[in-house]
Amino acid sequence: MGYVTRIVIIGGGPGGYEAALVAAQLGAEVTVVDCDGLGGASVLTDCVPSKTLIATAEVMTTFDSAYEELGIIVADTASNSGSAAGPPLEQAARVVGVDLGKVNRRVKRLALAQSHDITASVTRAGARVMRGRGRLDGMQAIDGSRKVIVKAADGTEETLVADAVLIATGGHPRELDDARPDGERILNWTQVYDLTELPEELIVVGSGVTGAEFAGAYQALGSKVTLVSSRDRVLPGEDPDAAAVLEDVFRRRGMNVMARSRAQSAKRVGDKVEVTLADGRVITGSHCLMAVGAIPNSAGMGLEDAGVRLRDSGHIWTDKVSRTTAPGVYAAGDVTGIFALASVAAMQGRIAMYHFLGDAVAPLNLKTVSSNVFTDPEIATVGYSQADVDGGKIDARVVKLPLLRNPRAKMQGIRDGFVKIFCRPGTGIIVGGVVVAPRASELIHPISIAVDNNLTVEQIANAFTVYPSLSGSIAEVARQLHTRKATGEV
């Protein structure tokens, strides 16, 4: 029997478990070391739970924003007294609400079920799963192997020998010194699923993706929401046109969006929370959600002693095939700070295993990554951005088409959103796109395919779309870009 390559993966999130599946399929002996449950934060406390919560909020928002226009009557049927004609107009009132305790129980149940499914897949593939915390022990041995010390919950330790190690330990919520979460009134995004009642007045500190998603979700569920943003607008890292649409929607639905307002502290005062801003203003709510970024889980793992270079932020430096500066040590996911997306973490993990085990591999190409902000409307992006075009990073033609012109959008009562595509002048090759719409996460896929395969606007324009459909707007934008290319317009 020949030699079997030994792989140890520290961290069971998307980067870790996807790497384990690949390595096991390629014949390696795989051990996954994890302390919380496979799936990691993405499945247990972040992506899966938040998007499950948002799914409930989305139903509420869609129903609440469109029912009048679509002719739907929402009323307390008890006041109808059996009349088939429906309640009198003066008695009609919205009665749709949520049981947050029930919603959160479903959120936790689905997250655990997903974690169990992942564990079953990994073990079925032949990998071993160890519960505990792993750390690197010293430098690489003469034979090229490395040691990983695994500490179990009961304090016992076991030493594993590996030919390659993948670090996929993720990150955890950043905390402000004067705004420490208590899990009851001041919360981080991992703690909101313990709430049994809907916050009456929720202050969300941080207007990035996490802050915007939760602010929109809780507003839809029925909370009065104040969003505190230290920047000029919500979602400062996203397409400015898309962010403007979302902020307008937030304000129109009653959210108090406080721009250029940096939170300095948060403290409990009885059954309230007081948030003090840097300019001295104080705002009060029943709860406060801190969404001020994440810190990589790289401390206390012996990384630097093993030759792994860390950035000033604590993130692990990696190249495009997930190698660190230490031979035989790879890294994937949020701990690398490349792109805080489960899809990117998974790809980094797979690439690491393909590379080490000698399989065909393509380096990570971030310009083909599609991402989505799960607000209402959603914001999906892929490829080069408006900032890249405006900053001269790439020469591209741009066309933006509002969804208001789309017949399917009119039928569904959709008023907000657009499709925007970037293409190269001359060739018409599509290099990026933005979709702001309900289910934008689904609509971005044809643009992602175009970017990944260097398709042209002519190819997209000439492909059939269903009439009527929201995807018809993608083809229409492509046709407009083709026309402008043909006529020489910018």
DRENDO-1510 file (C-alpha; in Angstrom, 1 decimal, always signed):
<recs>
REC; n; res; u; v; w
REC; 1; MET; +0.0; +0.0; +0.0 .
REC; 2; GLY; +1.4; +3.4; -1.0 .
REC; 3; TYR; +1.9; +6.5; +1.1 .
REC; 4; VAL; -1.3; +8.4; +2.0 .
REC; 5; THR; -1.0; +12.2; +2.2 .
REC; 6; ARG; -2.1; +13.6; +5.6 .
REC; 7; ILE; -4.2; +16.8; +5.6 .
REC; 8; VAL; -5.3; +18.6; +8.8 .
REC; 9; ILE; -7.9; +21.3; +8.4 .
REC; 10; ILE; -8.4; +23.7; +11.4 .
REC; 11; GLY; -11.9; +25.2; +11.1 .
REC; 12; GLY; -15.1; +23.6; +9.7 .
REC; 13; GLY; -16.7; +26.5; +7.9 .
REC; 14; PRO; -17.1; +26.7; +4.1 .
REC; 15; GLY; -13.4; +26.9; +3.5 .
REC; 16; GLY; -12.7; +24.0; +5.8 .
REC; 17; TYR; -15.4; +21.5; +4.9 .
REC; 18; GLU; -15.2; +22.1; +1.2 .
REC; 19; ALA; -11.5; +21.5; +1.3 .
REC; 20; ALA; -12.1; +18.3; +3.3 .
REC; 21; LEU; -14.5; +17.0; +0.6 .
REC; 22; VAL; -11.9; +17.7; -2.1 .
REC; 23; ALA; -9.0; +16.3; -0.3 .
REC; 24; ALA; -10.9; +13.1; +0.7 .
REC; 25; GLN; -12.0; +12.7; -2.9 .
REC; 26; LEU; -8.4; +12.9; -4.1 .
REC; 27; GLY; -7.4; +10.2; -1.7 .
REC; 28; ALA; -5.9; +12.1; +1.2 .
REC; 29; GLU; -6.2; +11.2; +4.9 .
REC; 30; VAL; -8.2; +14.1; +6.2 .
REC; 31; THR; -8.9; +15.4; +9.7 .
REC; 32; VAL; -11.1; +18.4; +10.4 .
REC; 33; VAL; -10.6; +20.1; +13.7 .
REC; 34; ASP; -13.6; +22.2; +14.7 .
REC; 35; CYS; -14.9; +23.6; +18.0 .
REC; 36; ASP; -18.4; +24.7; +17.2 .
REC; 37; GLY; -19.9; +22.4; +14.6 .
REC; 38; LEU; -19.3; +22.0; +10.9 .
REC; 39; GLY; -20.6; +24.8; +8.8 .
REC; 40; GLY; -18.8; +27.4; +11.0 .
REC; 41; ALA; -20.1; +30.9; +11.6 .
REC; 42; SER; -21.6; +30.9; +8.0 .
REC; 43; VAL; -24.0; +28.1; +8.9 .
REC; 44; LEU; -24.5; +28.5; +12.7 .
REC; 45; THR; -24.4; +32.2; +13.4 .
REC; 46; ASP; -24.1; +34.2; +10.3 .
REC; 47; CYS; -25.2; +33.5; +6.7 .
REC; 48; VAL; -27.7; +30.7; +7.1 .
REC; 49; PRO; -29.4; +32.2; +10.2 .
REC; 50; SER; -29.5; +35.8; +9.0 .
REC; 51; LYS; -30.8; +34.8; +5.5 .
REC; 52; THR; -33.5; +32.6; +7.2 .
REC; 53; LEU; -34.6; +35.6; +9.3 .
REC; 54; ILE; -34.5; +37.8; +6.2 .
REC; 55; ALA; -36.7; +35.4; +4.3 .
REC; 56; THR; -39.4; +36.0; +6.9 .
REC; 57; ALA; -38.9; +39.7; +6.7 .
REC; 58; GLU; -39.0; +39.6; +2.9 .
REC; 59; VAL; -42.4; +38.0; +2.9 .
REC; 60; MET; -43.6; +40.8; +5.3 .
REC; 61; THR; -42.1; +43.5; +3.1 .
REC; 62; THR; -43.3; +42.2; -0.2 .
REC; 63; PHE; -46.9; +41.8; +1.2 .
REC; 64; ASP; -46.9; +45.1; +3.0 .
REC; 65; SER; -45.5; +47.2; +0.2 .
REC; 66; ALA; -47.6; +45.7; -2.7 .
REC; 67; TYR; -50.9; +44.5; -1.4 .
REC; 68; GLU; -52.8; +47.7; -1.8 .
REC; 69; GLU; -51.6; +48.2; -5.4 .
REC; 70; LEU; -52.4; +44.6; -6.3 .
REC; 71; GLY; -55.8; +44.9; -4.9 .
REC; 72; ILE; -55.4; +42.6; -1.8 .
REC; 73; ILE; -57.4; +43.4; +1.3 .
REC; 74; VAL; -55.7; +42.8; +4.6 .
REC; 75; ALA; -58.2; +42.9; +7.5 .
REC; 76; ASP; -59.2; +41.4; +10.7 .
REC; 77; THR; -61.6; +38.7; +9.5 .
REC; 78; ALA; -63.1; +38.5; +13.0 .
REC; 79; SER; -64.7; +41.8; +12.4 .
REC; 80; ASN; -66.2; +40.5; +9.2 .
REC; 81; SER; -69.1; +38.7; +11.0 .
REC; 82; GLY; -69.2; +36.1; +8.3 .
REC; 83; SER; -69.9; +38.5; +5.4 .
REC; 84; ALA; -68.7; +37.1; +2.1 .
REC; 85; ALA; -68.2; +40.6; +0.8 .
REC; 86; GLY; -65.4; +41.4; +3.1 .
REC; 87; PRO; -65.0; +43.8; +6.0 .
REC; 88; PRO; -66.2; +47.4; +5.8 .
REC; 89; LEU; -63.4; +49.8; +4.7 .
REC; 90; GLU; -63.5; +51.6; +8.1 .
REC; 91; GLN; -62.7; +48.2; +9.8 .
REC; 92; ALA; -60.0; +47.1; +7.4 .
REC; 93; ALA; -56.6; +47.2; +9.1 .
REC; 94; ARG; -53.3; +45.3; +8.7 .
REC; 95; VAL; -53.2; +42.3; +11.0 .
REC; 96; VAL; -50.1; +40.6; +9.7 .
REC; 97; GLY; -47.4; +40.2; +12.4 .
REC; 98; VAL; -44.6; +37.9; +13.4 .
REC; 99; ASP; -43.8; +35.7; +16.4 .
REC; 100; LEU; -40.1; +36.4; +16.7 .
REC; 101; GLY; -39.6; +33.6; +19.2 .
REC; 102; LYS; -41.0; +31.1; +16.7 .
REC; 103; VAL; -39.0; +32.7; +13.8 .
REC; 104; ASN; -35.8; +32.4; +15.8 .
REC; 105; ARG; -36.5; +28.8; +16.8 .
REC; 106; ARG; -36.9; +28.0; +13.1 .
REC; 107; VAL; -33.7; +29.8; +12.4 .
REC; 108; LYS; -31.7; +27.8; +14.9 .
REC; 109; ARG; -33.4; +24.5; +13.8 .
REC; 110; LEU; -32.5; +25.1; +10.2 .
REC; 111; ALA; -28.9; +26.1; +11.1 .
REC; 112; LEU; -28.3; +22.9; +13.1 .
REC; 113; ALA; -29.9; +20.8; +10.5 .
REC; 114; GLN; -27.6; +22.2; +7.9 .
REC; 115; SER; -24.6; +21.7; +10.1 .
REC; 116; HIS; -25.6; +18.1; +10.7 .
REC; 117; ASP; -26.0; +17.5; +6.9 .
REC; 118; ILE; -22.5; +18.9; +6.3 .
REC; 119; THR; -21.0; +16.7; +9.0 .
REC; 120; ALA; -22.6; +13.7; +7.4 .
REC; 121; SER; -21.3; +14.6; +4.0 .
REC; 122; VAL; -17.7; +15.1; +5.3 .
REC; 123; THR; -17.7; +11.9; +7.3 .
REC; 124; ARG; -19.3; +9.9; +4.5 .
REC; 125; ALA; -16.5; +11.1; +2.2 .
REC; 126; GLY; -14.0; +9.5; +4.6 .
REC; 127; ALA; -12.7; +12.5; +6.6 .
REC; 128; ARG; -12.4; +12.4; +10.4 .
REC; 129; VAL; -14.0; +15.2; +12.5 .
REC; 130; MET; -12.4; +16.2; +15.8 .
REC; 131; ARG; -14.1; +18.5; +18.3 .
REC; 132; GLY; -11.5; +20.9; +19.7 .
REC; 133; ARG; -9.2; +23.9; +19.0 .
REC; 134; GLY; -6.1; +23.4; +16.9 .
REC; 135; ARG; -2.9; +25.3; +16.8 .
REC; 136; LEU; +0.4; +24.9; +14.9 .
REC; 137; ASP; +3.3; +23.6; +16.9 .
REC; 138; GLY; +6.7; +24.9; +15.8 .
REC; 139; MET; +8.4; +25.0; +12.4 .
REC; 140; GLN; +8.2; +22.5; +9.6 .
REC; 141; ALA; +10.0; +19.2; +10.3 .
REC; 142; ILE; +12.9; +17.9; +8.1 .
REC; 143; ASP; +10.5; +15.6; +6.3 .
REC; 144; GLY; +8.2; +18.5; +5.5 .
REC; 145; SER; +5.5; +17.6; +7.9 .
REC; 146; ARG; +3.9; +19.8; +10.5 .
REC; 147; LYS; +2.4; +19.2; +13.9 .
REC; 148; VAL; -1.0; +20.4; +15.0 .
REC; 149; ILE; -2.0; +20.4; +18.7 .
REC; 150; VAL; -5.7; +19.8; +19.3 .
REC; 151; LYS; -7.1; +20.8; +22.6 .
REC; 152; ALA; -10.5; +19.3; +23.5 .
REC; 153; ALA; -13.1; +20.9; +25.7 .
REC; 154; ASP; -12.0; +18.8; +28.7 .
REC; 155; GLY; -8.5; +20.1; +28.4 .
REC; 156; THR; -6.9; +17.0; +27.0 .
REC; 157; GLU; -4.5; +17.4; +24.0 .
REC; 158; GLU; -3.7; +15.3; +21.0 .
REC; 159; THR; -0.9; +15.9; +18.5 .
REC; 160; LEU; -1.6; +15.4; +14.8 .
REC; 161; VAL; +1.1; +15.1; +12.1 .
REC; 162; ALA; +0.2; +16.6; +8.7 .
REC; 163; ASP; +1.8; +16.9; +5.3 .
REC; 164; ALA; -0.3; +20.1; +4.8 .
REC; 165; VAL; -2.4; +22.2; +7.1 .
REC; 166; LEU; -5.3; +24.5; +6.1 .
REC; 167; ILE; -6.2; +27.3; +8.4 .
REC; 168; ALA; -9.9; +28.2; +8.0 .
REC; 169; THR; -10.9; +29.6; +11.4 .
REC; 170; GLY; -13.0; +32.5; +10.3 .
REC; 171; GLY; -13.7; +35.6; +12.4 .
REC; 172; HIS; -15.8; +37.0; +15.2 .
REC; 173; PRO; -17.7; +40.2; +15.7 .
REC; 174; ARG; -15.6; +43.3; +16.5 .
REC; 175; GLU; -16.6; +45.0; +19.7 .
REC; 176; LEU; -16.2; +48.6; +20.9 .
REC; 177; ASP; -14.6; +49.1; +24.3 .
REC; 178; ASP; -17.5; +51.3; +25.4 .
REC; 179; ALA; -20.3; +49.2; +23.8 .
REC; 180; ARG; -19.7; +45.6; +24.9 .
REC; 181; PRO; -22.7; +43.3; +24.0 .
REC; 182; ASP; -24.5; +41.8; +27.0 .
REC; 183; GLY; -26.6; +39.4; +24.9 .
REC; 184; GLU; -29.9; +40.9; +26.2 .
REC; 185; ARG; -30.2; +44.6; +25.1 .
REC; 186; ILE; -26.8; +45.3; +23.5 .
REC; 187; LEU; -26.2; +42.6; +20.9 .
REC; 188; ASN; -23.8; +41.4; +18.2 .
REC; 189; TRP; -25.1; +39.6; +15.1 .
REC; 190; THR; -24.6; +36.2; +16.7 .
REC; 191; GLN; -26.9; +37.0; +19.6 .
REC; 192; VAL; -30.0; +38.3; +17.9 .
REC; 193; TYR; -31.4; +34.7; +17.5 .
REC; 194; ASP; -31.9; +34.4; +21.3 .
REC; 195; LEU; -34.5; +37.2; +21.3 .
REC; 196; THR; -38.0; +35.9; +22.1 .
REC; 197; GLU; -39.8; +39.2; +21.5 .
REC; 198; LEU; -39.4; +41.8; +18.7 .
REC; 199; PRO; -37.4; +44.8; +19.7 .
REC; 200; GLU; -39.7; +47.8; +19.9 .
REC; 201; GLU; -37.0; +50.3; +19.0 .
REC; 202; LEU; -33.8; +48.9; +17.5 .
REC; 203; ILE; -30.6; +51.0; +17.1 .
REC; 204; VAL; -28.3; +49.4; +14.5 .
REC; 205; VAL; -24.7; +50.7; +14.7 .
REC; 206; GLY; -22.9; +50.2; +11.4 .
REC; 207; SER; -24.2; +50.6; +7.9 .
REC; 208; GLY; -22.2; +48.0; +6.1 .
REC; 209; VAL; -23.7; +44.8; +4.7 .
REC; 210; THR; -24.5; +43.3; +8.0 .
REC; 211; GLY; -25.9; +46.4; +9.5 .
REC; 212; ALA; -28.0; +47.2; +6.4 .
REC; 213; GLU; -29.4; +43.7; +6.2 .
REC; 214; PHE; -30.5; +43.5; +9.8 .
REC; 215; ALA; -31.8; +47.1; +9.8 .
REC; 216; GLY; -34.0; +46.3; +6.8 .
REC; 217; ALA; -35.1; +42.9; +8.2 .
REC; 218; TYR; -36.2; +44.2; +11.7 .
REC; 219; GLN; -37.9; +47.2; +10.2 .
REC; 220; ALA; -39.9; +44.8; +8.0 .
REC; 221; LEU; -40.7; +42.6; +11.0 .
REC; 222; GLY; -42.2; +45.6; +12.8 .
REC; 223; SER; -39.4; +47.2; +14.8 .
REC; 224; LYS; -38.8; +51.0; +14.8 .
REC; 225; VAL; -35.3; +51.1; +13.5 .
REC; 226; THR; -32.5; +53.8; +13.7 .
REC; 227; LEU; -29.5; +53.1; +11.5 .
REC; 228; VAL; -26.3; +54.8; +12.7 .
REC; 229; SER; -23.8; +55.3; +9.9 .
REC; 230; SER; -20.4; +56.9; +10.3 .
REC; 231; ARG; -20.1; +57.4; +6.5 .
REC; 232; ASP; -22.0; +59.6; +4.1 .
REC; 233; ARG; -24.4; +56.8; +3.1 .
REC; 234; VAL; -25.4; +53.3; +3.8 .
REC; 235; LEU; -23.4; +50.5; +2.2 .
REC; 236; PRO; -20.3; +52.7; +1.5 .
REC; 237; GLY; -18.5; +49.8; -0.2 .
REC; 238; GLU; -21.3; +49.0; -2.7 .
REC; 239; ASP; -22.3; +50.6; -6.0 .
REC; 240; PRO; -23.3; +54.2; -5.2 .
REC; 241; ASP; -26.5; +54.1; -7.4 .
REC; 242; ALA; -27.6; +50.9; -5.6 .
REC; 243; ALA; -26.8; +52.3; -2.2 .
REC; 244; ALA; -28.9; +55.4; -3.0 .
REC; 245; VAL; -31.9; +53.3; -4.0 .
REC; 246; LEU; -31.7; +51.3; -0.8 .
REC; 247; GLU; -31.3; +54.3; +1.4 .
REC; 248; ASP; -34.3; +56.0; -0.3 .
REC; 249; VAL; -36.3; +52.8; +0.3 .
REC; 250; PHE; -35.2; +52.7; +4.0 .
REC; 251; ARG; -36.3; +56.3; +4.6 .
REC; 252; ARG; -39.5; +55.9; +2.7 .
REC; 253; ARG; -40.5; +53.0; +4.9 .
REC; 254; GLY; -39.9; +55.0; +8.0 .
REC; 255; MET; -36.3; +54.1; +9.0 .
REC; 256; ASN; -34.3; +56.8; +10.7 .
REC; 257; VAL; -31.0; +56.8; +8.8 .
REC; 258; MET; -28.4; +58.9; +10.6 .
REC; 259; ALA; -25.5; +59.6; +8.2 .
REC; 260; ARG; -22.0; +60.9; +9.3 .
REC; 261; SER; -22.8; +59.8; +12.9 .
REC; 262; ARG; -20.1; +57.8; +14.6 .
REC; 263; ALA; -21.2; +55.8; +17.7 .
REC; 264; GLN; -18.9; +56.3; +20.7 .
REC; 265; SER; -20.6; +54.2; +23.4 .
REC; 266; ALA; -23.7; +52.2; +24.2 .
REC; 267; LYS; -25.0; +51.5; +27.7 .
REC; 268; ARG; -28.1; +50.0; +29.4 .
REC; 269; VAL; -30.3; +52.3; +31.3 .
REC; 270; GLY; -33.0; +50.2; +32.9 .
REC; 271; ASP; -34.9; +48.5; +30.1 .
REC; 272; LYS; -33.5; +50.9; +27.5 .
REC; 273; VAL; -30.2; +51.4; +25.7 .
REC; 274; GLU; -28.5; +54.8; +25.3 .
REC; 275; VAL; -26.1; +55.2; +22.4 .
REC; 276; THR; -23.8; +58.3; +22.6 .
REC; 277; LEU; -22.5; +59.7; +19.3 .
REC; 278; ALA; -19.1; +61.3; +18.8 .
REC; 279; ASP; -20.7; +64.7; +18.6 .
REC; 280; GLY; -22.4; +64.3; +22.0 .
REC; 281; ARG; -25.9; +63.4; +20.8 .
REC; 282; VAL; -27.6; +60.6; +22.6 .
REC; 283; ILE; -30.2; +58.3; +21.0 .
REC; 284; THR; -32.4; +55.8; +22.9 .
REC; 285; GLY; -33.9; +52.5; +22.0 .
REC; 286; SER; -35.1; +49.3; +23.5 .
REC; 287; HIS; -32.2; +47.3; +21.9 .
REC; 288; CYS; -28.9; +48.0; +20.1 .
REC; 289; LEU; -27.3; +45.8; +17.5 .
REC; 290; MET; -23.5; +46.4; +17.0 .
REC; 291; ALA; -22.5; +45.7; +13.4 .
REC; 292; VAL; -19.0; +47.3; +13.3 .
REC; 293; GLY; -17.0; +44.7; +11.5 .
REC; 294; ALA; -15.2; +41.4; +12.3 .
REC; 295; ILE; -11.8; +40.3; +13.6 .
REC; 296; PRO; -10.0; +37.3; +12.2 .
REC; 297; ASN; -9.6; +34.2; +14.5 .
REC; 298; SER; -5.8; +34.1; +14.1 .
REC; 299; ALA; -4.6; +34.8; +17.6 .
REC; 300; GLY; -3.2; +32.1; +19.9 .
REC; 301; MET; -2.6; +29.6; +17.1 .
REC; 302; GLY; +1.2; +29.7; +16.9 .
REC; 303; LEU; +1.0; +31.0; +13.4 .
REC; 304; GLU; +3.8; +33.6; +13.4 .
REC; 305; ASP; +6.1; +31.1; +15.3 .
REC; 306; ALA; +5.4; +28.7; +12.5 .
REC; 307; GLY; +6.4; +31.2; +9.8 .
REC; 308; VAL; +2.9; +32.4; +8.8 .
REC; 309; ARG; +2.8; +36.1; +8.0 .
REC; 310; LEU; -0.1; +38.1; +9.4 .
REC; 311; ARG; -1.2; +41.5; +8.2 .
REC; 312; ASP; -1.5; +44.4; +10.6 .
REC; 313; SER; -5.3; +43.6; +10.8 .
REC; 314; GLY; -4.5; +40.0; +12.0 .
REC; 315; HIS; -5.6; +38.5; +8.7 .
REC; 316; ILE; -3.4; +35.7; +7.2 .
REC; 317; TRP; -1.5; +36.7; +4.1 .
REC; 318; THR; -2.2; +34.3; +1.2 .
REC; 319; ASP; -1.4; +34.1; -2.5 .
REC; 320; LYS; -3.9; +33.2; -5.3 .
REC; 321; VAL; -3.6; +29.5; -4.6 .
REC; 322; SER; -4.2; +30.0; -0.8 .
REC; 323; ARG; -0.6; +29.5; +0.2 .
REC; 324; THR; +0.7; +31.3; +3.3 .
REC; 325; THR; +4.3; +32.3; +3.8 .
REC; 326; ALA; +4.9; +29.0; +5.7 .
REC; 327; PRO; +5.6; +26.0; +3.4 .
REC; 328; GLY; +2.8; +23.4; +3.7 .
REC; 329; VAL; +0.4; +25.8; +5.4 .
REC; 330; TYR; -2.6; +27.2; +3.5 .
REC; 331; ALA; -5.4; +29.5; +4.6 .
REC; 332; ALA; -9.0; +30.1; +3.4 .
REC; 333; GLY; -12.0; +32.2; +4.3 .
REC; 334; ASP; -12.6; +35.2; +6.5 .
REC; 335; VAL; -9.3; +34.7; +8.4 .
REC; 336; THR; -7.5; +35.7; +5.2 .
REC; 337; GLY; -9.5; +39.0; +4.7 .
REC; 338; ILE; -9.8; +38.4; +1.0 .
REC; 339; PHE; -13.6; +38.5; +0.6 .
REC; 340; ALA; -16.0; +37.8; +3.5 .
REC; 341; LEU; -18.1; +35.5; +1.4 .
REC; 342; ALA; -18.9; +31.8; +1.9 .
REC; 343; SER; -18.5; +31.2; -1.8 .
REC; 344; VAL; -15.0; +32.7; -1.8 .
REC; 345; ALA; -14.0; +30.8; +1.3 .
REC; 346; ALA; -15.1; +27.5; -0.3 .
REC; 347; MET; -13.2; +28.3; -3.5 .
REC; 348; GLN; -10.1; +29.2; -1.5 .
REC; 349; GLY; -10.3; +25.9; +0.4 .
REC; 350; ARG; -10.8; +23.8; -2.8 .
REC; 351; ILE; -8.0; +25.6; -4.5 .
REC; 352; ALA; -5.6; +24.9; -1.6 .
REC; 353; MET; -6.3; +21.2; -1.8 .
REC; 354; TYR; -6.1; +21.0; -5.6 .
REC; 355; HIS; -2.8; +22.8; -5.4 .
REC; 356; PHE; -1.1; +20.8; -2.7 .
REC; 357; LEU; -2.4; +17.4; -4.0 .
REC; 358; GLY; -1.2; +18.1; -7.5 .
REC; 359; ASP; -4.6; +18.4; -9.3 .
REC; 360; ALA; -5.4; +20.9; -12.0 .
REC; 361; VAL; -6.0; +24.3; -10.4 .
REC; 362; ALA; -6.8; +27.9; -11.5 .
REC; 363; PRO; -5.7; +30.7; -9.3 .
REC; 364; LEU; -8.4; +32.7; -7.4 .
REC; 365; ASN; -9.9; +35.4; -9.7 .
REC; 366; LEU; -11.8; +37.9; -7.6 .
REC; 367; LYS; -13.1; +39.7; -10.7 .
REC; 368; THR; -15.5; +36.8; -11.4 .
REC; 369; VAL; -16.9; +36.7; -7.9 .
REC; 370; SER; -20.6; +37.5; -7.6 .
REC; 371; SER; -22.0; +38.8; -4.3 .
REC; 372; ASN; -25.3; +39.9; -2.9 .
REC; 373; VAL; -26.6; +42.1; -0.1 .
REC; 374; PHE; -29.8; +40.5; +1.2 .
REC; 375; THR; -31.8; +43.7; +1.8 .
REC; 376; ASP; -35.1; +44.5; +0.2 .
REC; 377; PRO; -34.5; +45.2; -2.7 .
REC; 378; GLU; -31.4; +43.0; -2.9 .
REC; 379; ILE; -28.2; +44.3; -4.4 .
REC; 380; ALA; -26.1; +41.9; -6.5 .
REC; 381; THR; -22.8; +42.7; -8.1 .
REC; 382; VAL; -20.1; +40.9; -10.2 .
REC; 383; GLY; -16.9; +41.9; -11.8 .
REC; 384; TYR; -15.6; +45.5; -12.1 .
REC; 385; SER; -17.5; +48.2; -10.3 .
REC; 386; GLN; -18.6; +51.8; -10.9 .
REC; 387; ALA; -15.7; +52.9; -8.6 .
REC; 388; ASP; -13.3; +51.0; -10.9 .
REC; 389; VAL; -14.7; +52.8; -14.0 .
REC; 390; ASP; -14.8; +56.2; -12.3 .
REC; 391; GLY; -11.3; +55.8; -10.9 .
REC; 392; GLY; -9.8; +54.9; -14.3 .
REC; 393; LYS; -9.0; +51.3; -13.3 .
REC; 394; ILE; -10.8; +50.1; -16.4 .
REC; 395; ASP; -12.2; +51.8; -19.5 .
REC; 396; ALA; -15.8; +50.6; -19.9 .
REC; 397; ARG; -19.2; +51.7; -21.2 .
REC; 398; VAL; -22.1; +51.7; -18.8 .
REC; 399; VAL; -25.8; +51.5; -19.2 .
REC; 400; LYS; -28.3; +51.5; -16.4 .
REC; 401; LEU; -32.0; +50.7; -16.9 .
REC; 402; PRO; -34.6; +51.3; -14.2 .
REC; 403; LEU; -36.9; +48.4; -13.4 .
REC; 404; LEU; -39.8; +50.8; -13.7 .
REC; 405; ARG; -39.7; +50.2; -17.4 .
REC; 406; ASN; -39.9; +46.4; -17.1 .
REC; 407; PRO; -43.5; +45.0; -17.7 .
REC; 408; ARG; -43.1; +42.2; -15.2 .
REC; 409; ALA; -42.0; +44.7; -12.6 .
REC; 410; LYS; -45.1; +46.7; -13.2 .
REC; 411; MET; -47.3; +43.7; -12.9 .
REC; 412; GLN; -45.7; +42.7; -9.6 .
REC; 413; GLY; -45.8; +46.3; -8.2 .
REC; 414; ILE; -42.0; +46.6; -8.1 .
REC; 415; ARG; -41.0; +50.2; -8.2 .
REC; 416; ASP; -37.4; +50.3; -7.0 .
REC; 417; GLY; -34.3; +48.9; -8.7 .
REC; 418; PHE; -32.3; +48.7; -11.9 .
REC; 419; VAL; -30.0; +46.7; -14.0 .
REC; 420; LYS; -26.5; +48.1; -14.8 .
REC; 421; ILE; -23.9; +46.5; -17.1 .
REC; 422; PHE; -20.3; +47.5; -17.8 .
REC; 423; CYS; -18.7; +46.4; -21.1 .
REC; 424; ARG; -15.4; +47.1; -22.8 .
REC; 425; PRO; -15.5; +49.7; -25.6 .
REC; 426; GLY; -14.7; +48.2; -29.0 .
REC; 427; THR; -15.1; +44.5; -28.1 .
REC; 428; GLY; -18.3; +44.8; -26.1 .
REC; 429; ILE; -17.0; +42.2; -23.7 .
REC; 430; ILE; -19.0; +42.3; -20.4 .
REC; 431; VAL; -16.7; +43.0; -17.4 .
REC; 432; GLY; -19.2; +43.7; -14.6 .
REC; 433; GLY; -22.8; +44.3; -13.6 .
REC; 434; VAL; -25.1; +45.4; -10.8 .
REC; 435; VAL; -28.7; +44.3; -10.3 .
REC; 436; VAL; -31.0; +46.0; -7.7 .
REC; 437; ALA; -34.2; +44.1; -7.5 .
REC; 438; PRO; -36.2; +41.4; -5.5 .
REC; 439; ARG; -34.2; +38.2; -5.9 .
REC; 440; ALA; -31.2; +40.0; -7.5 .
REC; 441; SER; -29.1; +37.1; -6.2 .
REC; 442; GLU; -30.8; +35.0; -8.8 .
REC; 443; LEU; -30.8; +37.6; -11.6 .
REC; 444; ILE; -27.1; +38.3; -11.4 .
REC; 445; HIS; -26.2; +34.8; -12.6 .
REC; 446; PRO; -26.4; +35.4; -16.4 .
REC; 447; ILE; -24.2; +38.5; -15.9 .
REC; 448; SER; -21.8; +36.3; -13.8 .
REC; 449; ILE; -21.7; +33.8; -16.6 .
REC; 450; ALA; -21.0; +36.5; -19.1 .
REC; 451; VAL; -18.1; +38.0; -17.0 .
REC; 452; ASP; -16.6; +34.5; -16.3 .
REC; 453; ASN; -16.7; +33.5; -20.0 .
REC; 454; ASN; -15.8; +36.9; -21.6 .
REC; 455; LEU; -19.2; +37.0; -23.4 .
REC; 456; THR; -20.1; +40.1; -25.4 .
REC; 457; VAL; -23.2; +42.4; -25.1 .
REC; 458; GLU; -24.2; +41.0; -28.6 .
REC; 459; GLN; -24.3; +37.5; -27.2 .
REC; 460; ILE; -26.4; +38.4; -24.3 .
REC; 461; ALA; -28.7; +40.6; -26.4 .
REC; 462; ASN; -29.3; +37.9; -28.9 .
REC; 463; ALA; -30.2; +35.2; -26.3 .
REC; 464; PHE; -34.0; +34.7; -25.9 .
REC; 465; THR; -35.6; +35.8; -22.6 .
REC; 466; VAL; -39.1; +35.0; -21.4 .
REC; 467; TYR; -41.6; +37.8; -21.9 .
REC; 468; PRO; -42.5; +39.2; -19.5 .
REC; 469; SER; -39.7; +38.7; -17.1 .
REC; 470; LEU; -37.3; +40.7; -14.9 .
REC; 471; SER; -34.4; +39.1; -16.8 .
REC; 472; GLY; -35.7; +40.8; -19.9 .
REC; 473; SER; -34.1; +44.0; -18.5 .
REC; 474; ILE; -30.6; +42.3; -18.7 .
REC; 475; ALA; -31.1; +41.6; -22.4 .
REC; 476; GLU; -32.4; +45.2; -22.9 .
REC; 477; VAL; -29.4; +46.7; -21.3 .
REC; 478; ALA; -27.2; +44.6; -23.5 .
REC; 479; ARG; -29.1; +45.7; -26.6 .
REC; 480; GLN; -28.6; +49.4; -25.5 .
REC; 481; LEU; -24.9; +48.8; -25.0 .
REC; 482; HIS; -24.7; +47.1; -28.4 .
REC; 483; THR; -26.4; +50.0; -30.0 .
REC; 484; ARG; -24.1; +52.5; -28.4 .
REC; 485; LYS; -21.1; +50.5; -29.4 .
REC; 486; ALA; -22.3; +50.4; -33.0 .
REC; 487; THR; -23.0; +54.1; -33.1 .
REC; 488; GLY; -19.9; +55.1; -31.2 .
REC; 489; GLU; -21.8; +56.6; -28.3 .
REC; 490; VAL; -20.3; +56.5; -24.8 .
</recs>
